[in-house]
Amino acid sequence: MDKYNIFAQDQRLVILRSLVEANNDANESILQDCLDLYGHRISRDQVRSHLLWLKEQGLIELKDIAGCYVAYLTARGLDVVQGRTEVYGVKKPLLR
């Protein structure tokens, strides 16, 4: 696995975990700040790409509100965060 995929998988897991911590929804700006806190300093465009990918996998729902994406965690997304389901492209969480 190359370095890009390692980072992308971790970034997607951070987004899902951040949604759990934010009561299952957050906008792209908040999620970008959360990624920064975990050492992932990425562009808004990269955040949006991850959000669209997560939506394609059924892990989140997205709403476009005045040009800003708001993400909502799905039951399947929660299963991934809790380690009940694995999705290729999202880092497997270490259970605490």
N, CA, C and O atoms as a DFTB+ gen file, in Angstrom:
384 C
 N C O
     1  1       0.848      -1.176       0.000
     2  2       0.000       0.000       0.000
     3  2       0.894       1.239       0.000
     4  3       1.871       1.308       0.746
     5  1       0.557       2.207      -0.832
     6  2       1.383       3.409      -0.902
     7  2       0.992       4.427       0.176
     8  3      -0.055       4.325       0.816
     9  1       1.867       5.396       0.343
    10  2       1.681       6.402       1.396
    11  2       0.373       7.172       1.217
    12  3      -0.306       7.468       2.200
    13  1       0.010       7.501      -0.028
    14  2      -1.234       8.238      -0.265
    15  2      -2.429       7.472       0.291
    16  3      -3.281       8.055       0.961
    17  1      -2.496       6.164       0.018
    18  2      -3.628       5.367       0.491
    19  2      -3.663       5.263       2.004
    20  3      -4.741       5.267       2.597
    21  1      -2.511       5.171       2.633
    22  2      -2.462       5.123       4.100
    23  2      -3.053       6.399       4.676
    24  3      -3.874       6.345       5.592
    25  1      -2.641       7.549       4.146
    26  2      -3.171       8.825       4.636
    27  2      -4.658       8.960       4.328
    28  3      -5.429       9.382       5.190
    29  1      -5.071       8.610       3.120
    30  2      -6.479       8.743       2.728
    31  2      -7.377       7.889       3.614
    32  3      -8.443       8.340       4.032
    33  1      -6.956       6.662       3.905
    34  2      -7.755       5.785       4.755
    35  2      -7.886       6.350       6.162
    36  3      -8.964       6.303       6.755
    37  1      -6.795       6.883       6.696
    38  2      -6.846       7.463       8.033
    39  2      -7.706       8.727       8.041
    40  3      -8.471       8.946       8.980
    41  1      -7.589       9.549       7.018
    42  2      -8.388      10.773       6.945
    43  2      -9.876      10.450       6.916
    44  3     -10.670      11.144       7.552
    45  1     -10.256       9.425       6.200
    46  2     -11.670       9.032       6.147
    47  2     -12.158       8.541       7.501
    48  3     -13.281       8.841       7.906
    49  1     -11.320       7.788       8.201
    50  2     -11.703       7.348       9.542
    51  2     -11.828       8.537      10.485
    52  3     -12.754       8.583      11.295
    53  1     -10.922       9.490      10.395
    54  2     -10.995      10.698      11.231
    55  2     -12.300      11.443      10.965
    56  3     -12.942      11.917      11.902
    57  1     -12.693      11.551       9.716
    58  2     -13.960      12.218       9.393
    59  2     -15.124      11.490      10.052
    60  3     -15.979      12.125      10.669
    61  1     -15.167      10.174       9.931
    62  2     -16.262       9.410      10.531
    63  2     -16.267       9.541      12.051
    64  3     -17.323       9.735      12.654
    65  1     -15.097       9.435      12.671
    66  2     -15.019       9.586      14.132
    67  2     -15.436      10.990      14.567
    68  3     -16.098      11.158      15.591
    69  1     -15.048      11.984      13.791
    70  2     -15.409      13.364      14.117
    71  2     -16.920      13.554      14.048
    72  3     -17.491      14.297      14.847
    73  1     -17.561      12.893      13.107
    74  2     -19.019      12.972      13.030
    75  2     -19.670      12.358      14.260
    76  3     -20.648      12.898      14.778
    77  1     -19.142      11.240      14.729
    78  2     -19.666      10.631      15.958
    79  2     -19.536      11.611      17.121
    80  3     -20.480      11.804      17.886
    81  1     -18.362      12.227      17.249
    82  2     -18.113      13.166      18.345
    83  2     -18.966      14.424      18.240
    84  3     -19.182      15.107      19.242
    85  1     -19.454      14.741      17.039
    86  2     -20.270      15.944      16.822
    87  2     -21.762      15.595      16.741
    88  3     -22.531      16.300      16.088
    89  1     -22.163      14.521      17.397
    90  2     -23.567      14.083      17.380
    91  2     -24.068      13.755      15.976
    92  3     -25.216      14.030      15.626
    93  1     -23.184      13.166      15.187
    94  2     -23.517      12.568      13.890
    95  2     -23.682      13.528      12.718
    96  3     -24.097      13.102      11.640
    97  1     -23.370      14.816      12.895
    98  2     -23.376      15.710      11.737
    99  2     -22.414      16.871      11.952
   100  3     -22.189      17.317      13.077
   101  1     -21.852      17.348      10.843
   102  2     -20.929      18.492      10.889
   103  2     -20.726      19.000       9.468
   104  3     -20.903      18.266       8.495
   105  1     -20.350      20.277       9.370
   106  2     -20.093      20.822       8.035
   107  2     -18.627      20.609       7.654
   108  3     -17.796      20.241       8.484
   109  1     -18.340      20.849       6.385
   110  2     -17.001      20.574       5.858
   111  2     -15.917      21.404       6.532
   112  3     -14.778      20.952       6.649
   113  1     -16.252      22.604       6.974
   114  2     -15.273      23.455       7.651
   115  2     -14.872      22.863       9.002
   116  3     -13.691      22.815       9.343
   117  1     -15.863      22.417       9.760
   118  2     -15.589      21.778      11.059
   119  2     -14.769      20.505      10.847
   120  3     -13.820      20.244      11.586
   121  1     -15.132      19.727       9.851
   122  2     -14.401      18.482       9.590
   123  2     -12.964      18.754       9.169
   124  3     -12.063      17.993       9.520
   125  1     -12.742      19.824       8.426
   126  2     -11.375      20.200       8.064
   127  2     -10.582      20.565       9.319
   128  3      -9.416      20.192       9.444
   129  1     -11.206      21.290      10.249
   130  2     -10.542      21.621      11.517
   131  2     -10.224      20.361      12.316
   132  3      -9.152      20.260      12.913
   133  1     -11.148      19.401      12.332
   134  2     -10.912      18.139      13.044
   135  2      -9.739      17.385      12.427
   136  3      -8.900      16.843      13.146
   137  1      -9.679      17.350      11.109
   138  2      -8.550      16.703      10.438
   139  2      -7.238      17.380      10.809
   140  3      -6.232      16.704      11.024
   141  1      -7.237      18.714      10.886
   142  2      -6.036      19.452      11.309
   143  2      -5.581      19.001      12.694
   144  3      -4.387      18.819      12.933
   145  1      -6.545      18.821      13.609
   146  2      -6.208      18.403      14.976
   147  2      -5.526      17.040      15.010
   148  3      -4.713      16.768      15.893
   149  1      -5.859      16.187      14.049
   150  2      -5.263      14.854      13.977
   151  2      -4.045      14.807      13.061
   152  3      -3.576      13.728      12.698
   153  1      -3.534      15.978      12.688
   154  2      -2.301      16.033      11.910
   155  2      -2.474      15.927      10.410
   156  3      -1.497      15.749       9.682
   157  1      -3.708      16.034       9.938
   158  2      -3.978      15.960       8.503
   159  2      -4.327      17.351       7.994
   160  3      -5.493      17.745       7.993
   161  1      -3.333      18.076       7.569
   162  2      -3.547      19.430       7.039
   163  2      -3.809      19.314       5.540
   164  3      -2.881      19.316       4.731
   165  1      -5.095      19.211       5.185
   166  2      -5.471      19.022       3.785
   167  2      -6.397      20.153       3.337
   168  3      -6.981      20.863       4.155
   169  1      -6.513      20.298       2.032
   170  2      -7.325      21.375       1.458
   171  2      -8.818      21.077       1.603
   172  3      -9.224      19.939       1.838
   173  1      -9.616      22.126       1.457
   174  2     -11.076      21.959       1.480
   175  2     -11.509      21.059       0.328
   176  3     -12.440      20.268       0.482
   177  1     -10.857      21.165      -0.809
   178  2     -11.182      20.315      -1.949
   179  2     -10.953      18.842      -1.617
   180  3     -11.745      17.986      -2.010
   181  1      -9.876      18.547      -0.899
   182  2      -9.612      17.159      -0.492
   183  2     -10.664      16.679       0.506
   184  3     -11.093      15.527       0.445
   185  1     -11.080      17.548       1.419
   186  2     -12.140      17.183       2.367
   187  2     -13.407      16.835       1.588
   188  3     -14.052      15.822       1.859
   189  1     -13.755      17.676       0.627
   190  2     -14.956      17.433      -0.183
   191  2     -14.842      16.114      -0.955
   192  3     -15.822      15.378      -1.068
   193  1     -13.668      15.816      -1.478
   194  2     -13.471      14.549      -2.198
   195  2     -13.704      13.362      -1.280
   196  3     -14.349      12.388      -1.668
   197  1     -13.178      13.443      -0.054
   198  2     -13.413      12.366       0.918
   199  2     -14.900      12.251       1.244
   200  3     -15.430      11.143       1.336
   201  1     -15.571      13.381       1.419
   202  2     -17.000      13.347       1.739
   203  2     -17.797      12.687       0.614
   204  3     -18.688      11.880       0.878
   205  1     -17.488      13.019      -0.611
   206  2     -18.183      12.398      -1.746
   207  2     -17.901      10.896      -1.812
   208  3     -18.796      10.107      -2.114
   209  1     -16.663      10.506      -1.529
   210  2     -16.300       9.086      -1.523
   211  2     -17.064       8.353      -0.417
   212  3     -17.611       7.274      -0.644
   213  1     -17.097       8.946       0.782
   214  2     -17.809       8.327       1.905
   215  2     -19.302       8.192       1.600
   216  3     -19.931       7.207       1.985
   217  1     -19.855       9.169       0.917
   218  2     -21.267       9.098       0.512
   219  2     -21.481       7.944      -0.461
   220  3     -22.452       7.199      -0.330
   221  1     -20.588       7.790      -1.432
   222  2     -20.700       6.691      -2.403
   223  2     -20.691       5.333      -1.715
   224  3     -21.315       4.387      -2.195
   225  1     -19.987       5.235      -0.596
   226  2     -19.901       3.971       0.144
   227  2     -21.084       3.776       1.091
   228  3     -21.203       2.725       1.721
   229  1     -21.955       4.772       1.197
   230  2     -23.114       4.674       2.088
   231  2     -22.791       4.933       3.544
   232  3     -23.563       4.560       4.427
   233  1     -21.644       5.575       3.810
   234  2     -21.219       5.811       5.192
   235  2     -21.719       7.144       5.734
   236  3     -21.814       7.331       6.947
   237  1     -22.036       8.067       4.834
   238  2     -22.593       9.362       5.223
   239  2     -23.646       9.774       4.200
   240  3     -23.707       9.232       3.096
   241  1     -24.465      10.734       4.584
   242  2     -25.341      11.456       3.664
   243  2     -24.807      12.875       3.600
   244  3     -24.206      13.354       4.562
   245  1     -25.015      13.547       2.491
   246  2     -24.540      14.922       2.319
   247  2     -25.684      15.831       1.916
   248  3     -26.557      15.457       1.133
   249  1     -25.660      17.040       2.472
   250  2     -26.547      18.107       2.016
   251  2     -25.679      19.295       1.651
   252  3     -24.710      19.609       2.343
   253  1     -26.033      19.946       0.565
   254  2     -25.344      21.164       0.141
   255  2     -26.193      22.339       0.617
   256  3     -27.285      22.574       0.100
   257  1     -25.692      23.065       1.593
   258  2     -26.404      24.212       2.142
   259  2     -25.608      25.459       1.796
   260  3     -24.549      25.721       2.367
   261  1     -26.134      26.218       0.854
   262  2     -25.496      27.464       0.408
   263  2     -24.041      27.241      -0.012
   264  3     -23.172      28.064       0.278
   265  1     -23.784      26.127      -0.693
   266  2     -22.438      25.854      -1.179
   267  2     -21.506      25.196      -0.181
   268  3     -20.326      25.001      -0.471
   269  1     -22.017      24.852       0.981
   270  2     -21.214      24.189       2.022
   271  2     -21.816      22.813       2.286
   272  3     -23.012      22.691       2.547
   273  1     -20.980      21.778       2.215
   274  2     -21.463      20.430       2.504
   275  2     -21.649      20.234       4.005
   276  3     -20.809      20.630       4.812
   277  1     -22.774      19.613       4.354
   278  2     -23.005      19.153       5.715
   279  2     -23.126      17.636       5.636
   280  3     -23.922      17.110       4.858
   281  1     -22.335      16.940       6.441
   282  2     -22.303      15.478       6.429
   283  2     -23.095      14.928       7.602
   284  3     -23.052      15.467       8.707
   285  1     -23.820      13.846       7.345
   286  2     -24.618      13.157       8.351
   287  2     -24.201      11.691       8.362
   288  3     -24.244      11.024       7.328
   289  1     -23.806      11.196       9.506
   290  2     -23.362       9.811       9.634
   291  2     -24.538       8.858       9.447
   292  3     -25.619       9.089       9.989
   293  1     -24.331       7.795       8.688
   294  2     -25.359       6.760       8.528
   295  2     -25.095       5.633       9.529
   296  3     -24.053       5.596      10.183
   297  1     -26.056       4.723       9.633
   298  2     -25.878       3.562      10.509
   299  2     -24.672       2.735      10.056
   300  3     -23.923       2.215      10.883
   301  1     -24.493       2.619       8.750
   302  2     -23.336       1.873       8.229
   303  2     -22.032       2.572       8.597
   304  3     -21.047       1.912       8.929
   305  1     -22.019       3.896       8.540
   306  2     -20.835       4.655       8.940
   307  2     -20.500       4.437      10.402
   308  3     -19.332       4.297      10.766
   309  1     -21.532       4.410      11.244
   310  2     -21.320       4.154      12.669
   311  2     -20.766       2.749      12.883
   312  3     -19.891       2.545      13.724
   313  1     -21.274       1.784      12.124
   314  2     -20.747       0.415      12.221
   315  2     -19.255       0.371      11.901
   316  3     -18.511      -0.376      12.536
   317  1     -18.811       1.158      10.930
   318  2     -17.387       1.204      10.578
   319  2     -16.584       1.789      11.732
   320  3     -15.546       1.239      12.100
   321  1     -17.046       2.891      12.306
   322  2     -16.339       3.527      13.425
   323  2     -16.234       2.577      14.611
   324  3     -15.217       2.546      15.303
   325  1     -17.286       1.805      14.840
   326  2     -17.308       0.881      15.979
   327  2     -16.632      -0.455      15.680
   328  3     -16.601      -1.337      16.538
   329  1     -16.096      -0.610      14.480
   330  2     -15.382      -1.833      14.132
   331  2     -16.274      -3.012      13.813
   332  3     -15.793      -4.144      13.768
   333  1     -17.556      -2.785      13.589
   334  2     -18.497      -3.873      13.282
   335  2     -18.483      -4.253      11.809
   336  3     -18.832      -5.376      11.442
   337  1     -18.077      -3.306      10.971
   338  2     -18.022      -3.498       9.523
   339  2     -16.721      -2.922       9.004
   340  3     -16.251      -1.893       9.491
   341  1     -16.138      -3.584       8.015
   342  2     -14.939      -3.053       7.364
   343  2     -15.304      -2.586       5.962
   344  3     -16.056      -3.249       5.248
   345  1     -14.763      -1.439       5.581
   346  2     -14.945      -0.910       4.233
   347  2     -13.564      -0.635       3.670
   348  3     -12.790       0.134       4.241
   349  1     -13.260      -1.274       2.538
   350  2     -11.968      -1.032       1.901
   351  2     -11.875       0.447       1.545
   352  3     -12.758       0.993       0.884
   353  1     -10.794       1.091       1.992
   354  2     -10.604       2.518       1.756
   355  2     -10.760       3.352       3.013
   356  3     -10.496       4.555       3.009
   357  1     -11.198       2.699       4.105
   358  2     -11.286       3.363       5.412
   359  2     -10.440       2.548       6.379
   360  3     -10.573       1.327       6.462
   361  1      -9.574       3.233       7.104
   362  2      -8.717       2.535       8.068
   363  2      -9.580       1.817       9.097
   364  3     -10.573       2.361       9.580
   365  1      -9.195       0.603       9.420
   366  2      -9.898      -0.151      10.454
   367  2      -9.568       0.476      11.805
   368  3      -8.395       0.648      12.137
   369  1     -10.591       0.818      12.585
   370  2     -10.315       1.477      13.868
   371  2      -9.717       0.513      14.887
   372  3     -10.017      -0.681      14.899
   373  1      -8.872       1.064      15.731
   374  2      -8.389       0.306      16.878
   375  2      -9.426       0.491      17.975
   376  3      -9.696       1.613      18.403
   377  1      -9.995      -0.593      18.416
   378  2     -11.041      -0.495      19.433
   379  2     -10.431      -0.168      20.780
   380  3      -9.402      -0.719      21.173
   381  1     -11.083       0.731      21.468
   382  2     -10.570       1.198      22.763
   383  2     -11.197       0.449      23.894
   384  3     -10.885       0.709      25.056
